[in-house]
Amino acid sequence: MADRVGFESQHFSLNNPRGEEQGDVPMLLRRLASTLEEMGRIEIRDLILHSDTDDDGDPWPYVTVYYSPLPDDGA
């Protein structure tokens, strides 16, 4: 039987705050970029853009990020 190789990953989801701009995908992607920069050294495993709606039926997209922390390179 072959050895199984795997990895652990973590995840989080991010959306815009409820309101007039909640469906603004470019704003969501800018918020995501800022969040990823603040997280430091990580390896992105997957990004999924979801299309959802709020209770009123208005669009409310969100992104789920799957990632693995990378070891500190000492720099």
C-alpha positions as CSV (number, residue, x, y, z in Angstrom):
1,M,0.0,0.0,0.0
2,A,1.3,3.4,-0.9
3,D,2.1,5.9,1.8
4,R,-0.4,8.7,2.1
5,V,1.0,12.2,1.9
6,G,-1.1,15.0,3.2
7,F,-1.2,18.4,4.8
8,E,-3.2,20.3,7.3
9,S,-5.0,23.5,6.3
10,Q,-7.0,26.1,7.9
11,H,-9.8,28.3,6.5
12,F,-11.8,31.4,6.9
13,S,-14.6,33.2,5.1
14,L,-14.9,36.9,4.4
15,N,-17.7,39.1,3.2
16,N,-18.4,42.8,3.0
17,P,-20.4,44.3,5.9
18,R,-24.2,44.3,5.5
19,G,-25.5,47.3,3.7
20,E,-25.5,49.1,0.3
21,E,-22.0,47.9,-0.6
22,Q,-22.4,44.3,0.5
23,G,-22.6,43.0,-3.1
24,D,-19.5,44.9,-4.3
25,V,-17.1,42.2,-5.4
26,P,-14.1,44.5,-6.2
27,M,-14.4,45.8,-2.6
28,L,-14.5,42.3,-1.3
29,L,-11.4,41.3,-3.2
30,R,-9.5,44.4,-1.9
31,R,-10.5,43.5,1.6
32,L,-9.3,39.9,1.0
33,A,-6.0,41.2,-0.3
34,S,-5.5,43.3,2.8
35,T,-6.4,40.4,5.1
36,L,-4.0,38.1,3.3
37,E,-1.2,40.6,3.5
38,E,-1.8,41.0,7.3
39,M,-1.6,37.2,7.8
40,G,2.1,37.0,6.9
41,R,3.6,33.9,5.4
42,I,0.9,31.5,4.3
43,E,0.4,29.1,1.4
44,I,-3.0,29.5,-0.3
45,R,-4.5,26.1,-1.0
46,D,-7.7,27.3,-2.5
47,L,-10.0,30.4,-2.9
48,I,-13.7,30.0,-3.5
49,L,-16.0,32.9,-4.4
50,H,-19.5,32.1,-3.2
51,S,-22.7,33.7,-4.4
52,D,-25.2,34.2,-1.5
53,T,-28.1,36.4,-0.7
54,D,-29.2,38.2,2.5
55,D,-32.7,37.8,4.1
56,D,-34.1,40.4,1.6
57,G,-32.8,38.5,-1.4
58,D,-30.0,41.0,-2.2
59,P,-26.6,39.6,-3.3
60,W,-24.0,39.1,-0.6
61,P,-21.0,37.3,-2.0
62,Y,-18.2,35.9,0.2
63,V,-14.8,34.3,-0.2
64,T,-13.6,31.2,1.6
65,V,-9.8,30.8,1.8
66,Y,-8.1,27.5,2.5
67,Y,-4.4,28.0,3.6
68,S,-1.5,26.6,5.4
69,P,0.9,28.7,7.6
70,L,4.5,28.6,6.4
71,P,7.4,28.4,8.8
72,D,9.1,31.6,9.6
73,D,12.2,32.0,7.4
74,G,14.0,34.1,10.0
75,A,14.1,37.1,7.8
